[in-house]
Amino acid sequence: MSDANEFHALIQRIRTGDDEAATILVRRYEPLIRRQVRLQMEDRRLDRLFDSMDVCQSVMGSFFVRMAVGEYDLEAPEQLVGLLVKMARNKLASAARRATRQRRDHRRQEAGGDEALAGVAGGDTTPSQQVAGQELLERARQQLSKEELELADLRAQGLAWDDIAARVGGNANARRMQLARAAERVARQLGLDDDADG
């Protein structure tokens, strides 16, 4: 199996909520995200506020929910890396802005002090256990309307947007945007996103 086929198979398995595929993805890309977060923490005071693991878990949680509802079209590992890095930057920047707005005393905060990043981060669970869980994906699916769930299921089957529009009506771009807005809404409702990630 070629690298491209292997990547597509992994993405398809993640889209259908496969825990093993999610675990593989986390193991493969978690070090990259954590390194990116540490590089972005130019202000050393941020080190005391945010742990790279918390940001990483928040990124992965948001990514898996959005994948489960069919938001992302990823054709190559490089696209996935770019998306995850962008999400990590956005989450860190958003958390730093919140901390500044709330005028927190950075000297008195402990590592991992941002509650917004704790939405996915768990106590003693590993990142793989936390973000790969079917429970999170099931909660996300429960937040979708019947029509949105149908769109997500058709995307999970690998159908292109043109094919989905032909099947359910409307045009492809409108259906894609409908599901993207649903994914953003669900991610916010689950406490995974405060700002747009991707």
N, C-alpha and C positions, 0 to 999 in steps of 0.2 A: 504494500500500500504506500503510495507516494505521500510526501509530507503534506501536500495540499489536501489530498483525500482524507488523511488522518486528522487534519485540523477541522475540516468540514464535518467529519463524523463526530468529533469531540463537541463542536458547537451544537450540532443537532441533538446530541445526547443531553447537553446542558439545557437546551430549549425545552426538552421534555421532562426536565426535573430529575435527571439521573444523578444520584448522590455520588457515585464513584467518579463520574466525569467531572463533577464540581470539585471533588477532592483533588483530582489530577490537575485541574486548572489552578487551584489555590497553591498547590505545592510548586507548580512551575512558575507562577507569576508573583507570588507573595514577596519573595526577596527583592524583586525589581521595584515593586510599589514602595516597600519600606525604605529602600535606598533613596528613591525619588523624594519621599517625604522628608527624610533626614537632610537631603541636599537643599530642600526648600526652606528649611528652618534656619534662615539666615540670622534671625533675631534669636539669640541664645535663650532669651526669656521664654520663648515658645517651647524649648526643650522641657522646661519644668511644667508646662501646661498640657502638652499633648504627647502622647506616646505614639510612635510610628505604627505599632500593632493596632491601636484603636482606630487610626485613620485607615489602615489597610482593611480591617474587618468591616468598617463602614463602607468603603469602596466596594468590596466584594459583595456585601449584602445588597447594596443598591444595584450592582451589575447583575447579580443572579435574578433579582426580581424583574428587572427590565428585560433580561433575556427570556425569562419565562413567559412574559406577555408579548414577546416577539418584536421588541423595539429595535434592536440592533441588527444590521446586516453586515456581518463580518466575513470577508473573503480570504484574509491572510493573517497570520500571526502578528505581522507588523501593525495591522489595523487595531488588533486587540491590545497590543502594547501601547500604542498611541492613545487609545480610548482610556485604558486604565490609568495611565500617567496623567492624562488630562483630568480625570475624575479625582485622583488623589490631590492634584494641585488645587482644584476647585474646592474640595472638602476642607483642605487645610486653610485656604484663604478665607473661606466662609466662617470657619471656626475661629480664626484669628480676628476677623472683623467683629464677630459676636463678643469675643472676650474684650476687645477694645471698647465696643459700644457699652458694655456693661461695667466698664471702668474697674475691672478687677485689679486687685493688687497682685501682680505677678509674683512678687517675692513670697507671698503667703500661700500660693497655690501649689498643689502637689501634682506630680505627673499624672496624666490621664484625667485631669480635672474637668474637661469639657463634657458636660452631660449630653450634648448633642451627638457626640461621637460614641456615646455609650449605648445608643439604640441597638446596635448590632453586637458590640463587644460584650462578651460574657465574662464571668468570674474566672472559673477554672477550666473552661472549655477551650479547646484548641481552635484556631481559625477554621480548620477544615470541618470540625464538628459544628461550629457555630453557623457558618455560611452555607454549608452544603445541606443543611437540614430540609427535609420535605416540609416541615411545619411552616417555615417562612414562605415558601412558594405557595403552599396551600392557602395561607392567610392572604397572600397577594391575589390569588385567583378568586377568593371570596369577595374581594372588594370590586371586582369587575362586574359590569352589567352583563346580561345574557348576550347582547350583541357584541360587546367587547370580548367576552370569553370565546365566542365563536371565532372572532378574528384572531385571537391569540392561539386558539387550537389549530386553525388553518395554517398560521405561520409556523407553529411547532411541527406540522406535517411537512414543512419545507416548501409550501406553495409560494409562488411569487405574487407580488401585489396585484399585478394585472389579472392573474388567475383568481385571486381572492375577490377582486371587484366583480369579475364576471360571474362568480358563484353567488355572492351576497348582494350585488347591486352597487351602484355608485361608481366613482372613479378611483383608480389605484392610489393616487396621491392623497385624496381625501380620506380614504380608509387607513392609509399609513399614518397620517396626521392624527386621526381619531385614536388609533392605538397608542401613538406616542404621548398624546395628552392624557390618556388613561394611565399609562405607565408612570408619568410624572405625578399624577394625582395619587395613585396607589403608593408610590414611594414616599410621598409626603405623609399620607395617612399612617403608614407603618413606621414613621419616624426615621426613615433612611435618608431623606433629602430635605434640606432647607432651601437650597438654591439648586438650579439646574446643574446637573453633573456633566452630561455628555453633550 
